[in-house]
Amino acid sequence: MKPAFARQNAWLLGLCQFCYMAATATGISFSGLVGARLAPWSSLATLPYLLITLSTALATLVVPRLLARPGPVHALFAAAPGRKKVRHKACDAGNNRLFPRSTTQWMTFFRPGPQGSGHYRRATALHAAHGIHTAARPAPCRTPALPRTLPRKEREQAPSYRRVFALGAVLGMAGGLVCVTALYLQSFALFCLAAPFQGFYQATALYYRYAAAEGAPDAHKGSAMAWVLSGGILAAFAGPLLGGYAVDRVPHVLYAGSFLGMASMALLALLPLALARLPAPPPLVAPAERTPWREVLATPRALGGMLGCAGGYGLMMFMMVASPLAIAGCGFTPLHAASVIQWHMLGMFAPSLVTGRLIARFGAGRVAWAGGVLNLAACALALGGLTLNHFHASLLLVGLGWNLMYMGGSTLIAQSPPAARARLQSANELLTFSVVAAAAGLAGWVYQALGWYAVAGIALGLTLALGAAAALLVRRPRLAAA
């Protein structure tokens, strides 16, 4: 793919990422609060978000197969170049039967008008002066119009990122509308039923960064993914503001306006998807030709990438899901919770402007290590107090640590051998959101049972365990070489 197209794809997919994260910010900020209002028991407050993450984990098993499945390409896109070539060849063949090509081109400026007009007489006289007889001219070239939709056998069959991404956006919009209906009916079960729609949307959006990296050279894959994730910078401001502003805009139904905004942002993602020139996804290898999992996971690059993605995402989710409940428990308002999530999302995506350059200079592994250090600092701040400033600072650092760990791990996965890349991407997303589902489910229970300090303490211990596991992965090749 041309570098200009690769940059264009990164920008457009960044806009898709903005729409996705703006929609997701509403779920992060308000799903726990809505769950607490609708659930029969307070311990089920985070169940809706837990179901979203579980649905995402299950959808990561389906999305790679949908990406590799051939689908029809509409004739307006597939046959347009062929239609032009057919018409031009037919016109050239018809006109050059009697006249050379240069004469045919020259005659287009002096075509006779309606018989009897002054233009007709002048053009006829000019043709006669040059020995050209108007009556001998061939009939205008006309080629049969191609149908707007070609027969099924003649349609091009090709795997497509666009088709799967568009399906995810439509289901994300449907999930937001189901949430609005649940709020009208005050039904906790219906609110949970929206989780599969939002989970599938989230699973497809995970592949935005891989689609951008697929068309970029190996040296620029990290930068391409960073540009995609940078779409979350604007979402960090727009998402919580949109959700917080629309909380009470629908009369008598609190939070319905916020979820209507979520549905609108998911629908808006279809526009940049229609403009992007996305490459074909990596094909799934036949079962007989697949690299064994033992060989795929044998390199520290693969395991390190999965550890960075799953560990960073799990730690971030564990802290983030419990934070709105802790903020509300300390007497702050929903707008304060939205403000904390806003700064948290800013920390998640603002570093994307420079993360790609940091990876290119220092390497993906070292950048992921720096993210782990920032997570340690975030846990220490969370243990320092229960003021609004403590919540802002700790969640901001959690977002920064997530960005470095997630980007470092994703780059390691994207740089894996092409034969194993599709399987590794699928396994990475499944592991990541299985960990995220467990973290989202445990966060609400730990907070309700033990409080915010227990959440921060457990996150601190998990960060230290991740650091020890990463140190073993770094040391293993050295021991093998010795």
C-alpha positions, 0 to 999 in steps of 0.5 A: 500500500502507498504511504499516503494511503497508509497515513490516510487510513490511520487518520480515518481509523483514528476518527473511528476510534474517537467515535468508539471511545466517545461511546465507550466513555458513557458506558464507563461513566454511567453503567455502574451508576445505572446498575446501582439504580436498577439492580435488585442488590448493590453487589450487582451494580457492575454486572452490566459492564462485566457482561460487556467485557465477557461479550467482548472476550467471546466476540474476539473468537468470532471477529477474526473468522468474519474478517477472513471470510470473503464477501461481496463487493458492490459493482459500483466499486468493483467494476468502475475501472473495468467499465471505463476501459471497455468504453474507451476501447470500444470508442477507439476501435469504432472511430479508427475504422475510417479515420486516424486517431489524431483526426478523430480527436480533432473532429470532436471540436467540429461536430455538426449540429442539427441539420440546417443550423449555421454550425452544421453548414460551417462544420460540413464545409470544413470537413469537405475542405479536408476531404472528410465526408460527414455521411461516412462518419460512423455512428456514435460509439455506445456500449451497453450500460453495465448493471449497478449490481452485477450478478452474484457469480461476477461479484468480486469476493474478498475479505474486508475490514470495512464490512466487519467494522460497519457491522460492529458500529451498527450493533453498537448503536443498537446497544445504546438504543436498548439501554435507553429502552431499559431506562424507560422501562426501569428493567435491569434485565433489559439493561444487561441484554444490551451488553452483547451488542456493545461487546461486539462493537468493542471487539471490532474496534480492537482491530482498528489499530491492526487495520492501520498497521497492516498497510504500513511498513514494519518500521512505522507500524507503531506510529500507525497504531499510535495515530489510531489511538490518538483519536481517543484524545478528543474522545477524552473531552467529548465523551464524558462531556456529552454523557454528563451534559445529556444526563437529564436532557430526556424528561423524567428518565435519568441517563437516557440522554447519555445513552442516546448520545452513545448510540449517535456516536456509534452511528457516526463511525460509519462515515470515516469507514466509508472513506477509508481505503483499508487493506485486506486483513491477514488470511487465516492459515489452513489447519494443516499449515498452521504453526503449532502454538508451542512455536508461536508462543516460544518467542519472548516477543509474543509472550511479552506482547500478550503480557503487556496488553492483557496486564495493562488492560486488566489493571486499568479496568480494575481501577477504572470500574471501581472508581465511579462507585468510590467517587459516589461513595465519598459524596461526590456527584456524577459530574465529578465522576465524569470529570475523573473519567475524562482525565483518565481517558486523556491519560490513556490517549494523549501519549499516543502522539509521541508513543510511536516515536518512543517505540521507534527510538527505545523499543516496544519492550522498554516502553511497556516497562515504563508503563508498569512504573507509571502504574505503580505510581498510580496505585501509590497515589490511590492509597494516599487519600480519598480526595477528588485530587487523589482520584484525578491524579491516580486515574490519570497515571493509570491511563498513562501506564495503560497507553505505554503498556498496551501500545508496547504490547500491540507493537510486539504482536504486530511485528510477529511473523506473518504466518502466525500473526492472525492467530496471535492477534486473535489469541491476544484479544481473547486473553486480554478481554478475558482478563478484563472481564475478570477484572471488571467483575472483581472490581465491584465486588472488592469495592463493595466488600473491602473498599477503595483502599483494597482495590488500590492495594490489589492493583499494586500487588498485581503490578509487581507480579507483572513486573516479575513475569516480564523480568523472567521473559527478558532473562529466559533468552539469555539463560538459553544462550548461555 
